[in-house]
Amino acid sequence: MRIDIVSIFPDYLAALGLSLVGKARDAGLLDVRVHDLRKYATDKHRTVDDTPYGGGPGMVMMPEPWGAVLDDIRKTSTAAPLLIIPTPSGNRFDQPMAVELSSADHLVIACGRYEGIDARIAEHYAAREDWAGVREVSIGDYVLAGGEAAALVMVEAVARLIPGVLGNAESAADDSFSKVDGPALEGPVFTKPPTWRDLDVPDVLLSGDHGRIAAWRKEQAQRRTHERRPDLS
Ligand code: ADE
């Protein structure tokens, strides 16, 4: 899979060289390219924003630099890309959306700052037949300073679902939110030592009885889901 990310703070995306995403890139499973929007500004101050039509606070990102960078990215891509615009006004990003996006060939994430990107960018690329559509996506009901942190969240959630990125031992099938009928959240986990600061690992987990262990885990997951996320139980 290929993912292009456009930002006025390309250094913000340096974390994508680390950990699971960094390894997936090294293994050739994921091709991540970060672009500096300011390189596509045309004036000497590298301006990418302007005041909003109709008035109001803040600044709006101008369509011209966005159009230029997105068209440039399209020229280097073999498959029609899906454009993702992180915004608090978007559809909520969740595990089913991560699963859906993980089967795309090419994602382009347009990280806005200020009050957002001129709405004609979403409208134009949604109408383009050489693009696979536009998704405006929110990672939660809070307002960030820009789309970069949301892009990091989405890339990590999507990358770990690409076949070959996780080893068998850490299959995504057991994740919270992934089980078809089971509880949404995973229960507590423990490792050695069996006693730490007077706290014991539950006996059942040391019993070797796989049936009892599975039943205990399911009950713990149900309890946790009920307590913490009643909306999901
Ligand atoms: N940009 C600012 N806030 C955001 C959010 N909650 N989700 C995605 N992008 C954002």
Boltz pocket constraint, residues with backbone or C-beta under 6 A from the ligand:
constraints:
  - pocket:
      binder: B
      contacts: [[A, 86], [A, 87], [A, 88], [A, 112], [A, 137], [A, 138], [A, 139], [A, 140], [A, 141], [A, 142], [A, 143], [A, 144], [A, 145], [A, 146], [A, 147], [A, 150]]
      max_distance: 6.0
